[in-house]
Amino acid sequence: MNPNKINRNSAFSMNIQDPDSPEDKSAIVDMFTIDNKLIIFKSSAIYQGLTADTIDSQKQHPETRHSYEKLYSIGASALLSNK
């Protein structure tokens, strides 16, 4: 069995860290599913959660990990995202 292979059907957790602001340790404020996409709101940015199946839908790379991408540099604390 490949030690790098993950069980894609199991629950998981991950840290969401701003690549532009590594010192930001703010917590997740809220999460929503919009058009089958997990949208993650932190106070200073908005992210999309990416499951391993989203990244590697053909399942050609069993070592693929769940990840995230930063969508916007404004987050839940910004007036625009609170409306």
N, C-alpha and C positions, 0 to 999 in steps of 0.2 A: 504494500500500500504506500502511496506517495505521502510522505510526512507534510508536504506543503499543501496538499489538497484539503479544502475546507468543505464542511457539510453545508451546502447552500440552502437547505431547507430548515436549518436550525435558527433559533433566535440569536441575535448578535447585538453588540453594542460597539460604539466607536466614538472617539473624540472628534469634535468639529473644531478645527483650528484655522483661523484666518491666515492664509499664506502671505497676505500683505501686512499683517499686524500680529506676529507670533506671540506678543506679550498679552494679547487680549484673552482673558480667561472667562469671559461672560458665559452665562448659562443659556441653554436653549429656552426661549420664551414660549414658543408654540410650534406645532407642526400641523400641516394640512396635506391631504391628498387632493391634487388638482390634475385632472386628465391622466389619472394613473401614475402621477409623479409625486414623490414625497418632497414637499417643500418645507424647509426648516428655517424658522425665524429665530435669529439671535438679536440682541439689542442693536448691534452695529452692522449687521449684514444678513443677507438672505441666501440660502444654499439649497441645492437639490441633492437629496440622498440617492446614491446609485448602488443598487444591489449587484452582486457578482453576475447574476443572470442578465442584468441590463447591460453591463460592460462586455460580457462574453456570452452572448445569447446562443452561440453555436456549441458552447461547452468544450472548446478546443484547448483551453488553458485552465486546468483544474486548480492551479495555484492563485487564480484571480480572487482578489479580496473585495469586499464591499468598500465603497468610497463615497466621496461627495465632491461637488463643484460649487464654487462661489458664483452666484447669479448676479447679485447687486451689492454695492458697497453701502447701501442704506439698510437699516433693519427696523425692528419693532419700535425703537425709540424715536424714529423719524415720523414727523406728522403725516407725511404722504402714505406710509405703510400702515398707519393706524386708522385711516379713513375707509 
